[in-house]
C-alpha cells in the first residue's frame, strides 16, 4: 500500500504495524471537553478515532471506529454510506458522559485512494458540525411536541396495510421475522421484530423504533432512511448464535405522521423484508 498517499488523503500521519501488515491513522477527539462521572476525561482513555488499512488482492480493506457527538452522527454516517463505506455499528462506550459520546464503526474494501478519501469525508462531516457550533447540540430541534398525543391511526394503518395498536393518542406497528437460535424457532414475541411508534400530532409527529435486518440488508436500509431524514441512533446485535445473523438498528424521525410512515414503509421495501408477517400487539 502507498502509505504516503493514505496520509495525504486523510490529512493524518499513520503508523505501520509490520507484523500485522496494517497501516493505522488515528487522532484524539480533544476539541470538545468530555466529563465522565464528574471527571474530565483525557482522549487517551478512549476518545480516539482511528482507521486501519490492510492490503488485499483488490487494493485494501479498511476498518475503523469514529468518535462522534450526537449532532455529528447523521452527517458522518451519511458521508460514510455516500462514499462507499459500510457502517457496521453505532453505540456508546460509557455511562454518565457529558456531552454524550457515540462510536461509529466503519468498514470497506477497494482501491486505497478511494478508501482513504472516503474516510476523510467522514471526518470532515463531523468537523463541519463542530465548526458551525463548538458545543454539541442537546436536541434534534423542531417544534415542541404537545403533552398529549393525537395521532390519527387510519392513514397509518393504510400505509402499513396493518392494524396498529393505539394508546393515549399514540400508534405502534410491530412486525415479526423468522430465525432460529440453537435449533429453536424464534420470531415475533421472542424479539425478532421491526417496530415503529408514532406520537405527537398528525402534522407534528415523531417516530421511533427498531429494525431487524440481515447483514446483507443493513446498508441499503440505512441509506433508505437517511435519505428520508430519519436519524439512526444505534446499530448493534440483540442475540448470539441466531441464524441468519440479525442486526438491529434504532431510529428517530420528526415530521408529518404520514410522511414518516411512508419513509419507514419504504425502508421495508428496500430491505426486501418479504418475511414481514401480520403485526403483533404488545
C-alpha positions as CSV (number, residue, x, y, z in Angstrom):
1,X,0.0,0.0,0.0
2,X,1.1,3.6,-0.6
3,X,1.0,4.7,3.0
4,X,2.2,8.2,2.0
5,X,-0.9,8.5,-0.1
6,X,-3.1,7.5,2.9
7,X,-1.5,10.2,4.9
8,X,-2.1,12.8,2.1
9,X,-5.7,11.9,1.6
10,X,-6.7,11.6,5.3
11,X,-4.7,14.5,6.4
12,X,-3.2,12.4,9.2
13,X,0.2,10.7,9.9
14,X,-0.2,7.0,10.4
15,X,1.9,4.1,11.8
16,X,2.7,0.8,10.2
17,X,2.5,-2.5,12.0
18,X,4.8,-4.7,10.0
19,X,3.8,-7.9,11.8
20,X,0.1,-7.5,11.0
21,X,0.7,-5.6,7.7
22,X,-1.6,-2.8,8.9
23,X,-1.3,0.9,8.5
24,X,-3.3,2.9,11.0
25,X,-4.2,6.5,11.3
26,X,-5.5,8.0,14.5
27,X,-6.4,11.3,16.1
28,X,-7.8,12.2,19.5
29,X,-11.2,14.0,20.0
30,X,-9.7,16.8,22.1
31,X,-11.8,19.5,20.5
32,X,-14.7,19.0,23.0
33,X,-14.3,18.6,26.7
34,X,-15.9,15.3,27.9
35,X,-16.9,14.9,31.5
36,X,-17.3,11.3,32.6
37,X,-18.8,10.6,36.0
38,X,-17.6,14.1,37.1
39,X,-14.1,13.6,35.7
40,X,-12.6,15.5,32.7
41,X,-11.7,12.5,30.5
42,X,-8.4,12.6,28.6
43,X,-8.7,11.4,25.0
44,X,-6.0,8.7,25.8
45,X,-8.6,7.0,27.9
46,X,-10.9,6.1,25.0
47,X,-11.7,9.1,22.9
48,X,-9.6,8.2,19.9
49,X,-10.8,8.0,16.3
50,X,-8.9,5.5,14.1
51,X,-8.9,3.9,10.7
52,X,-6.7,0.9,9.8
53,X,-5.8,-0.3,6.3
54,X,-4.5,-3.7,5.3
55,X,-3.7,-4.8,1.7
56,X,-5.9,-7.1,-0.3
57,X,-5.9,-8.5,-3.8
58,X,-8.1,-5.7,-5.0
59,X,-6.4,-2.9,-3.1
60,X,-7.1,-2.7,0.7
61,X,-9.6,-3.3,3.4
62,X,-10.3,-0.5,6.0
63,X,-11.9,-0.8,9.4
64,X,-12.3,2.0,11.9
65,X,-14.0,3.5,14.9
66,X,-15.1,7.1,14.8
67,X,-15.7,9.1,17.9
68,X,-18.8,11.3,17.4
69,X,-21.1,13.6,19.4
70,X,-24.9,13.2,18.9
71,X,-25.3,16.0,16.4
72,X,-22.4,14.6,14.3
73,X,-23.7,11.1,13.8
74,X,-26.2,11.6,11.0
75,X,-23.8,13.8,8.8
76,X,-20.9,11.4,9.4
77,X,-23.0,8.3,8.7
78,X,-24.4,9.8,5.6
79,X,-20.9,10.7,4.4
80,X,-19.7,7.1,5.0
81,X,-22.6,5.5,3.1
82,X,-22.5,8.0,0.3
83,X,-18.8,7.3,-0.3
84,X,-18.9,3.5,-0.4
85,X,-18.1,2.6,3.2
86,X,-20.3,0.3,5.3
87,X,-21.5,1.4,8.8
88,X,-21.4,-1.7,11.0
89,X,-22.2,-0.5,14.5
90,X,-23.2,2.6,16.4
91,X,-23.2,2.6,20.2
92,X,-21.9,4.1,23.4
93,X,-18.9,3.1,25.4
94,X,-19.6,5.0,28.6
95,X,-22.2,5.9,31.2
96,X,-22.7,9.4,32.7
97,X,-20.7,11.1,30.0
98,X,-21.5,14.7,29.1
99,X,-21.8,15.5,26.3
100,X,-22.9,12.0,25.2
101,X,-20.2,10.3,23.1
102,X,-21.0,7.7,20.4
103,X,-18.8,5.4,18.4
104,X,-19.5,4.6,14.8
105,X,-17.7,1.6,13.3
106,X,-17.0,1.6,9.6
107,X,-15.5,-0.8,7.0
108,X,-14.8,-1.0,3.3
109,X,-12.8,-2.7,0.6
110,X,-11.4,-1.3,-2.7
111,X,-8.6,1.0,-4.0
112,X,-6.6,2.6,-1.3
113,X,-7.2,6.1,-2.7
114,X,-11.0,5.6,-2.7
115,X,-11.0,4.3,0.9
116,X,-8.7,7.0,2.3
117,X,-10.7,9.7,0.5
118,X,-13.9,8.3,2.0
119,X,-12.5,8.2,5.5
120,X,-11.5,11.9,5.1
121,X,-15.0,12.8,4.1
122,X,-16.4,11.1,7.2
123,X,-14.1,13.1,9.4
124,X,-14.8,16.3,7.5
125,X,-18.5,15.9,8.0
126,X,-18.1,15.8,11.8
127,X,-15.6,18.7,11.7
128,X,-18.1,20.8,9.8
129,X,-20.7,20.3,12.5
130,X,-18.2,21.5,15.2
131,X,-17.1,24.4,13.1
132,X,-20.7,25.6,12.9
133,X,-21.3,25.0,16.6
134,X,-18.4,24.5,19.0
135,X,-20.7,22.9,21.6
136,X,-22.7,19.7,20.7
137,X,-26.4,20.3,20.4
138,X,-28.7,18.8,23.0
139,X,-31.8,18.2,20.8
140,X,-32.8,17.4,17.2
141,X,-34.6,20.7,17.1
142,X,-38.0,21.2,15.6
143,X,-41.3,22.4,17.0
144,X,-42.2,21.3,20.6
145,X,-44.5,18.3,20.8
146,X,-47.7,18.6,22.7
147,X,-48.1,16.9,26.1
148,X,-51.0,14.8,24.8
149,X,-50.6,12.9,21.5
150,X,-53.4,12.8,18.9
151,X,-52.2,10.6,16.0
152,X,-54.9,9.6,13.6
153,X,-54.4,5.8,13.2
154,X,-56.4,5.2,10.0
155,X,-54.0,6.8,7.4
156,X,-51.0,4.9,9.0
157,X,-53.0,1.6,9.0
158,X,-53.5,2.1,5.3
159,X,-49.8,2.8,4.6
160,X,-48.6,-0.3,6.5
161,X,-51.6,-2.4,5.4
162,X,-51.9,-3.4,9.0
163,X,-53.9,-2.5,12.1
164,X,-51.7,-0.6,14.5
165,X,-52.0,-0.7,18.3
166,X,-53.4,2.6,19.7
167,X,-52.8,4.0,23.2
168,X,-53.3,7.6,24.5
169,X,-53.2,9.1,21.0
170,X,-50.1,7.1,20.0
171,X,-49.9,4.4,17.4
172,X,-47.5,1.5,17.2
173,X,-46.9,-1.2,14.5
174,X,-44.8,-4.3,15.1
175,X,-43.9,-6.9,12.5
176,X,-42.1,-10.2,13.1
177,X,-39.4,-12.1,11.2
178,X,-38.3,-15.7,11.5
179,X,-34.9,-17.0,12.7
180,X,-33.6,-19.9,14.7
181,X,-31.3,-20.0,17.8
182,X,-29.7,-23.3,18.9
183,X,-32.2,-25.1,16.7
184,X,-35.3,-23.3,18.2
185,X,-37.6,-21.3,16.0
186,X,-37.8,-17.7,17.2
187,X,-39.9,-14.8,15.8
188,X,-42.3,-12.0,16.8
189,X,-42.7,-12.1,20.6
190,X,-39.2,-13.6,21.1
191,X,-37.8,-10.3,19.9
192,X,-37.2,-10.8,16.2
193,X,-39.3,-7.9,15.1
194,X,-39.3,-4.5,13.5
195,X,-41.5,-1.8,15.1
196,X,-42.5,1.8,14.6
197,X,-44.2,4.0,17.1
198,X,-45.8,7.4,16.4
199,X,-46.6,10.2,18.8
200,X,-47.4,13.9,18.7
201,X,-49.9,15.2,16.2
202,X,-50.6,14.3,12.5
203,X,-48.7,17.4,11.4
204,X,-46.0,17.5,14.1
205,X,-45.1,13.9,14.9
206,X,-42.1,11.8,16.0
207,X,-41.5,8.2,15.0
208,X,-39.1,5.9,16.8
209,X,-38.5,2.2,16.5
210,X,-36.2,-0.7,15.8
211,X,-35.4,-2.5,12.5
212,X,-34.3,-6.1,12.4
213,X,-32.4,-6.9,9.2
214,X,-29.8,-9.4,8.0
215,X,-26.3,-8.3,7.5
216,X,-26.8,-8.1,3.7
217,X,-29.8,-5.8,4.2
218,X,-28.3,-3.4,6.7
219,X,-26.5,-0.9,4.4
220,X,-29.3,-0.4,2.0
221,X,-31.9,0.0,4.7
222,X,-29.7,2.6,6.5
223,X,-29.4,4.6,3.2
224,X,-33.1,4.5,2.6
225,X,-33.9,6.0,6.0
226,X,-31.2,8.6,5.9
227,X,-32.4,9.8,2.5
228,X,-35.7,10.5,4.2
229,X,-34.1,12.4,7.0
230,X,-34.7,9.7,9.6
231,X,-31.9,9.6,12.1
232,X,-30.1,6.4,13.0
233,X,-29.4,6.3,16.8
234,X,-28.0,2.8,17.4
235,X,-26.7,-0.2,15.4
236,X,-26.0,-3.5,17.2
237,X,-27.0,-7.1,17.8
238,X,-29.6,-8.3,20.3
239,X,-28.7,-12.1,20.2
240,X,-25.9,-14.6,19.7
241,X,-25.8,-17.8,17.6
242,X,-29.0,-16.9,15.7
243,X,-29.4,-18.0,12.1
244,X,-29.5,-16.0,10.0
245,X,-27.5,-13.4,11.9
246,X,-29.7,-10.5,12.6
247,X,-28.7,-6.8,13.1
248,X,-30.8,-4.3,14.9
249,X,-30.8,-0.6,14.5
250,X,-32.9,2.1,16.2
251,X,-34.1,5.3,14.7
252,X,-35.8,8.6,15.4
253,X,-37.6,10.9,12.9
254,X,-39.6,14.2,13.0
255,X,-42.2,15.4,10.6
256,X,-45.8,14.7,9.4
257,X,-47.0,11.4,10.6
258,X,-47.9,10.2,7.1
259,X,-44.5,11.2,5.7
260,X,-42.7,9.4,8.4
261,X,-44.8,6.3,7.8
262,X,-44.0,6.3,4.1
263,X,-40.3,6.6,4.9
264,X,-40.4,3.6,7.2
265,X,-42.5,1.5,4.8
266,X,-40.1,2.4,2.0
267,X,-37.2,1.1,4.1
268,X,-39.2,-2.2,4.4
269,X,-39.2,-2.5,0.6
270,X,-35.6,-1.5,0.2
271,X,-34.5,-4.2,2.7
272,X,-36.7,-6.8,0.9
273,X,-38.5,-7.8,4.1
274,X,-40.6,-10.5,2.5
275,X,-40.7,-12.3,5.8
276,X,-42.7,-9.5,7.5
277,X,-45.8,-11.1,8.8
278,X,-49.0,-9.7,10.4
279,X,-48.4,-7.2,13.2
280,X,-48.3,-8.3,16.8
281,X,-49.7,-6.2,19.6
282,X,-47.9,-6.0,22.9
